[in-house]
Amino acid sequence: MVALVAAWFAYSSRIVQPVKLDQQLWDQYRSRFITADGRVIDKDNDPKGVTHTEGQGFGMLLAEAAGDRDRFDLLWRWTQGHLRRPDGLFSWKFAACGSQGDCIVDKNNASDGDILIAWALLRAGQDWGRTDYVAAARDLAKIISDKLIVRQGNDTLLLPAVDGFSIRSGVVVNLSYWLFPAFNDFTRAFKGPLWQPLSESGLRLLRQARFGKWQLPPDWLQVGTGPLQPADKFPPRYSFDAVRIPLYLVWGGITDKDILAPFLSFWSAPRPQGVPAWVDLKTDAVAPYAWSTGVQSIAQVVKRATDPNGDATTQLPQPGPQDGYYSWSLSLVAHIAAVETRR
C-alpha cells in the first residue's frame, strides 16, 4: 500500500509539474553551443569562440529546466575547473590566448554571470534534492552579496564587477544584471538581508532612468550625487544588455504597467522594417537591423504577462539557423519564463 501511495504521488507530481523547456529546443542548443566537456561557446562576439560566465550560467539554467542532470554537472564542473577565482567568484572571459590555446583572458568577474550560476545551482539543488548544489549556491550568493552589493546614497546597488565600476562621481551599474526572480529565490532560500533592498532600488532606478524619445533605460547607467545619466565611456544605448530587463521584471512577478510601459511602447510602434535592435538614447537613432528572435520572445512573454485578455497558449517564436548564441539563449530563457509565469 505504501508503495502504491508513493507511486501515485510521484505520478501526480509529474502531471502538475510543467515541462519548463522543450526537449527539441534544448537538444539543438546543446549540440550547437555546448562542448562535450561542458563549455558554452559564443561565436557572436568572436568567430573563434569565446566563453563568458553569462553563457555558463545560461547553459546551467537551461540544462536544469530541461532536466538534463548530466549536462548540468558537466557545465558546473567546467565552470569550477576553468573560471573559479581565489575569492570564490568566476573570471568572466575565456578565449583564445595565442600559443597557450584557450585560457582566461580577463580575470575580472561579471556579476550577472555569477548570479546566473548561483541561481541555476539553487534551482537544480531544490528540484533534484542535491544539497551540494544548494550549498554551492548559498556560498556563491553570500560572496556576491559581500563583494558586489554596495550602498550609494539611499540605494542598494549591484556592482557589475569587483573592479572597474566605482567612479569618482558614483557607481556605474547595468540594470540588466538585476535578476529579480533570482533575488526572490535567494531571499526565500538564504534569508540574505540585501536581496530585497537590491530589488527595490532596481525598481526605483528603472522608474527614473528613462531617456530619449522612448524613455528607455540604457545598458550602462551612472548613479551618483547628480541626475541619473547614461554612463560615460559606453554607448548611450538601450541595446543588447537592457533588452533583458523586462523579461527579468515579469519573471520576478513585477507586471506594473508603469514600469513596463516604455518597453511595450517601443515594441508596438509601427515600423516598416520591424523593431530595431537598439536605439541611441541621446539622438534617437536606431539600429539599421531588426531585433533578434530572442528579443521577440522576451516581448511576447512580457505582453502576455501584462495583458489579462491575452492568449496564454500562443507559441513563442522559435530560434533557428539564422540565430546565434545570444539570440538562442534569450529565446530559451524566455521559454522557461513563459512556463513559470503562465496564468
Phi, psi and omega per residue, in radians:
M1 nan -0.767 3.118
V2 -1.037 -0.732 -3.139
A3 -1.116 -0.670 3.117
L4 -1.141 -0.728 3.113
V5 -1.103 -0.773 3.137
A6 -1.082 -0.729 3.137
A7 -1.121 -0.691 3.133
W8 -1.108 -0.776 3.133
F9 -1.123 -0.671 3.101
A10 -1.116 -0.754 3.122
Y11 -1.124 -0.759 -3.122
S12 -1.091 -0.708 -3.120
S13 -1.121 -0.575 3.106
R14 -1.211 -0.543 3.138
I15 -1.215 -0.821 -3.020
V16 -1.417 -0.370 3.131
Q17 -1.415 1.991 -3.141
P18 -1.243 2.645 3.003
V19 -1.230 2.121 -3.048
K20 -1.393 -0.488 -3.084
L21 -2.553 2.203 3.133
D22 -0.997 2.291 -3.037
Q23 -1.107 -0.656 3.140
Q24 -1.139 -0.714 3.090
L25 -1.089 -0.762 3.125
W26 -1.116 -0.737 3.133
D27 -1.055 -0.724 3.124
Q28 -1.160 -0.764 3.131
Y29 -1.056 -0.832 -3.091
R30 -1.071 -0.757 -3.106
S31 -1.239 -0.515 -3.091
R32 -1.475 -0.598 -2.902
F33 -2.176 -0.151 -3.079
I34 -2.048 2.220 3.139
T35 -1.346 2.933 -3.095
A36 -1.100 -0.451 -3.124
D37 -1.674 0.034 3.007
G38 1.770 0.512 3.105
R39 -1.912 2.260 3.100
V40 -1.527 2.183 -3.048
I41 -1.826 2.210 3.102
D42 -1.947 1.964 3.074
K43 -1.767 0.026 3.073
D44 -1.098 -0.697 -3.036
N45 -1.744 -0.197 3.141
D46 -2.765 2.043 -3.098
P47 -1.066 -0.373 3.091
K48 -1.391 -0.282 3.136
G49 1.736 2.154 3.112
V50 -2.258 2.649 3.117
T51 -2.119 2.322 3.079
H52 -2.091 2.759 3.057
T53 -1.081 -0.538 3.041
E54 -0.975 -0.791 -3.132
G55 -1.141 -0.720 3.095
Q56 -1.106 -0.708 3.118
G57 -1.134 -0.792 3.083
F58 -1.037 -0.792 -3.122
G59 -1.035 -0.759 3.121
M60 -1.141 -0.714 3.117
L61 -1.075 -0.757 -3.135
L62 -1.211 -0.705 3.128
A63 -1.081 -0.721 3.101
E64 -1.097 -0.775 -3.123
A65 -1.122 -0.542 3.136
A66 -1.498 -0.094 -3.116
G67 1.268 0.399 -3.090
D68 -1.640 1.499 -3.045
R69 -1.171 -0.669 -3.119
D70 -1.123 -0.779 -3.122
R71 -1.198 -0.650 3.088
F72 -1.026 -0.807 -3.108
D73 -1.127 -0.670 3.079
L74 -1.093 -0.787 3.126
L75 -1.055 -0.767 -3.126
W76 -1.170 -0.740 3.134
R77 -1.139 -0.711 3.120
W78 -1.118 -0.742 -3.122
T79 -1.070 -0.801 3.114
Q80 -1.126 -0.761 -3.037
G81 -1.250 -0.457 -3.028
H82 -1.994 -0.415 -2.990
L83 -2.067 -0.173 -3.069
R84 -1.131 2.272 3.085
R85 -1.620 2.821 3.107
P86 -1.030 -0.473 -3.125
D87 -1.487 0.015 3.101
G88 1.682 -0.232 3.018
L89 -1.446 -2.997 -3.065
F90 -2.238 2.358 3.035
S91 -1.118 2.380 -2.871
W92 -1.491 -0.319 -2.977
K93 -2.362 2.225 -3.117
F94 -2.277 2.126 -3.039
A95 -2.765 -3.066 3.125
A96 -1.076 2.389 3.122
C97 -2.450 1.057 3.038
G98 1.210 -2.438 -3.044
S99 -1.176 -0.256 -3.139
Q100 -1.361 -0.113 -3.023
G101 1.434 -2.401 3.119
D102 -1.691 2.461 3.139
C103 -2.787 3.100 3.061
I104 -1.164 2.170 3.127
V105 -1.920 -0.130 2.998
D106 -2.572 1.990 -3.054
K107 -1.376 -0.246 3.111
N108 -1.086 2.716 3.087
N109 -1.598 3.050 2.967
A110 -2.320 2.115 -2.978
S111 -1.086 -0.630 -3.135
D112 -1.140 -0.679 3.087
G113 -1.100 -0.785 3.120
D114 -1.066 -0.726 -3.127
I115 -1.173 -0.750 3.110
L116 -1.041 -0.733 -3.140
I117 -1.117 -0.825 3.139
A118 -1.073 -0.731 -3.114
W119 -1.161 -0.751 3.111
A120 -1.071 -0.716 3.110
L121 -1.091 -0.751 3.140
L122 -1.108 -0.812 -3.125
R123 -1.087 -0.778 3.141
A124 -1.147 -0.720 -3.138
G125 -1.104 -0.724 -3.140
Q126 -1.260 -0.716 -3.091
D127 -1.277 -0.581 -3.029
W128 -1.875 0.082 3.137
G129 1.153 0.594 -3.132
R130 -1.744 1.710 -3.126
T131 -1.153 -0.451 3.112
D132 -1.190 -0.658 3.086
Y133 -1.161 -0.749 3.133
V134 -1.089 -0.723 3.124
A135 -1.109 -0.714 3.108
A136 -1.134 -0.681 3.092
A137 -1.116 -0.758 -3.139
R138 -1.077 -0.782 -3.131
D139 -1.098 -0.776 -3.107
L140 -1.194 -0.725 3.106
A141 -1.067 -0.651 3.121
K142 -1.152 -0.730 3.126
I143 -1.130 -0.759 3.094
I144 -1.022 -0.814 -3.135
S145 -1.067 -0.760 -3.084
D146 -1.230 -0.675 -2.970
K147 -1.747 -0.371 -2.940
L148 -2.121 -0.220 3.096
I149 -1.720 2.165 -3.034
V150 -2.301 2.832 3.044
R151 -1.715 2.364 3.051
Q152 -2.382 1.800 -3.049
G153 1.094 -2.161 3.122
N154 -1.616 0.044 -3.055
D155 -1.794 2.575 2.945
T156 -1.781 2.078 -2.973
L157 -2.104 2.719 3.094
L158 -1.856 2.039 3.025
L159 -1.191 2.397 3.109
P160 -1.158 -0.362 3.119
A161 -2.841 2.898 3.119
V162 -1.099 -0.704 -3.065
D163 -2.000 2.469 2.868
G164 1.794 -0.024 -3.034
F165 -2.152 0.056 2.955
S166 -1.625 2.112 -3.094
I167 -2.078 2.941 -3.052
R168 -1.008 -0.650 -3.064
S169 -1.642 0.064 3.130
G170 2.674 -2.339 -3.072
V171 -2.380 2.471 2.989
V172 -1.703 2.241 3.136
V173 -2.185 2.857 3.046
N174 -2.172 1.911 -3.024
L175 -1.218 -0.239 3.045
S176 -1.329 -0.132 3.063
Y177 -1.458 -0.130 3.070
W178 -1.390 1.604 3.126
L179 -1.547 1.492 -3.018
F180 -0.975 -0.734 3.130
P181 -1.146 -0.589 3.081
A182 -1.172 -0.744 3.124
F183 -1.068 -0.687 3.083
N184 -1.036 -0.799 -3.103
D185 -1.204 -0.670 3.100
F186 -1.105 -0.698 3.128
T187 -1.077 -0.790 -3.124
R188 -1.194 -0.725 -3.013
A189 -1.428 -0.643 -2.956
F190 -2.025 -0.154 3.123
K191 1.010 0.452 3.102
G192 -1.103 2.358 -3.014
P193 -1.343 -0.186 -3.002
L194 -1.765 -0.257 -3.031
W195 -1.180 -0.720 3.128
Q196 -1.178 -0.821 3.053
P197 -1.036 -0.582 3.098
L198 -1.124 -0.770 3.090
S199 -1.069 -0.784 -3.112
E200 -1.095 -0.710 3.104
S201 -1.164 -0.656 3.090
G202 -1.059 -0.719 3.116
L203 -1.162 -0.699 3.096
R204 -1.079 -0.759 3.139
L205 -1.132 -0.684 -3.134
L206 -1.162 -0.501 3.085
R207 -1.314 -0.356 -3.102
Q208 -1.818 -0.559 -3.031
A209 -1.449 1.271 -3.090
R210 -2.195 2.115 -2.989
F211 -2.353 2.687 3.062
G212 1.286 -3.072 -3.101
K213 -0.965 -0.644 -3.014
W214 -1.677 -0.043 3.098
Q215 1.002 0.798 -3.100
L216 -1.740 2.752 3.067
P217 -1.419 2.633 3.083
P218 -1.450 2.865 2.997
D219 -1.023 -0.765 -3.055
W220 -2.177 2.228 -3.013
L221 -2.144 2.349 3.092
Q222 -1.667 2.133 -3.122
V223 -2.045 2.068 -3.120
G224 -2.680 -2.638 -3.115
T225 -1.363 -0.419 3.127
G226 -1.619 -2.943 3.120
P227 -1.087 2.628 3.031
L228 -1.082 2.549 3.103
Q229 -2.739 2.691 3.010
P230 -0.977 2.401 -3.009
A231 -1.180 2.453 3.009
D232 -1.075 2.714 3.083
K233 1.265 0.099 3.011
F234 -2.233 2.579 3.038
P235 -1.027 2.379 -3.098
P236 -1.399 1.134 -2.992
R237 -2.094 2.579 2.745
Y238 -1.527 1.956 -2.908
S239 -2.575 -2.498 -2.931
F240 -1.157 -0.397 3.038
D241 -1.456 -0.961 -3.006
A242 -1.113 -0.321 3.111
V243 -1.072 -0.345 -3.119
R244 -1.404 -0.336 -3.012
I245 -0.979 -0.897 -3.096
P246 -1.106 -0.545 3.089
L247 -1.121 -0.828 -3.112
Y248 -1.163 -0.516 3.075
L249 -1.106 -0.988 -3.058
V250 -1.215 -0.553 3.095
W251 -1.154 -0.513 3.072
G252 -1.502 0.149 3.088
G253 1.504 0.222 -3.100
I254 -1.772 1.836 -3.114
T255 -2.090 0.390 3.116
D256 -1.014 2.043 -3.087
K257 -1.037 -0.591 -3.116
D258 -1.090 -0.770 -3.083
I259 -1.329 -0.451 -3.128
L260 -1.657 -0.167 -3.051
A261 -0.977 -0.762 -3.122
P262 -1.044 -0.686 3.137
F263 -1.174 -0.813 -3.130
L264 -1.073 -0.709 3.135
S265 -1.150 -0.748 3.139
F266 -1.092 -0.736 -3.112
W267 -1.230 -0.573 -2.987
S268 -1.589 -0.154 -3.135
A269 -1.099 2.349 -3.118
P270 -1.187 2.250 3.120
R271 -2.529 2.272 -3.129
P272 -1.146 -0.479 -3.095
Q273 -1.688 0.109 -3.119
G274 1.520 3.092 -3.120
V275 -1.237 2.208 -3.125
P276 -1.244 2.680 -3.092
A277 -1.201 -0.505 3.107
W278 -2.666 2.869 3.081
V279 -2.419 2.368 3.059
D280 -1.349 2.157 -3.019
L281 -1.453 -0.071 3.060
K282 -1.783 -0.649 -3.087
T283 -1.864 -0.226 -3.054
D284 1.197 0.164 3.019
A285 -1.142 2.591 -3.105
V286 -2.118 2.852 3.121
A287 -1.090 2.566 3.102
P288 -1.396 0.139 3.121
Y289 -2.390 2.800 -2.996
A290 -1.530 2.926 3.124
W291 -1.091 2.835 -3.097
S292 -1.534 2.960 3.048
T293 -1.026 -0.645 3.138
G294 -1.068 -0.759 -3.134
V295 -1.284 -0.590 3.023
Q296 -1.032 -0.688 3.109
S297 -1.124 -0.737 3.096
I298 -1.027 -0.829 -3.112
A299 -1.029 -0.707 -3.111
Q300 -1.191 -0.676 3.099
V301 -1.094 -0.738 -3.114
V302 -1.182 -0.774 3.119
K303 -1.067 -0.726 3.132
R304 -1.097 -0.713 -3.091
A305 -1.244 -0.420 -3.069
T306 -1.818 -0.033 -3.112
D307 -1.991 1.826 -3.113
P308 -1.129 -0.305 -3.139
N309 -1.764 0.073 -3.093
G310 -1.275 2.858 -3.135
D311 -1.628 1.863 -3.093
A312 -1.242 -0.177 -3.106
T313 -1.627 -0.082 -3.126
T314 -1.051 2.307 -3.134
Q315 -1.264 2.447 3.058
L316 -1.318 2.750 3.044
P317 -0.983 2.544 -3.133
Q318 -1.812 2.175 3.078
P319 -1.160 2.689 -3.100
G320 -2.445 -2.865 -3.082
P321 -1.054 -0.439 -3.121
Q322 -1.356 -0.199 -3.084
D323 -1.645 2.424 3.094
G324 -1.626 -2.968 -3.074
Y325 -0.934 -0.804 -3.001
Y326 -1.257 -0.732 3.112
S327 -1.110 -0.751 3.087
W328 -1.067 -0.769 -3.099
S329 -1.100 -0.851 3.128
L330 -1.070 -0.717 -3.109
S331 -1.101 -0.804 -3.091
L332 -1.255 -0.621 3.047
V333 -1.108 -0.690 3.082
A334 -1.102 -0.635 3.098
H335 -1.089 -0.698 3.103
I336 -1.132 -0.822 -3.139
A337 -1.040 -0.642 3.135
A338 -1.075 -0.710 3.117
V339 -1.169 -0.756 -3.023
E340 -1.375 -0.263 3.114
T341 -1.926 0.097 -3.075
R342 -1.106 2.336 3.136
R343 -1.266 nan nan
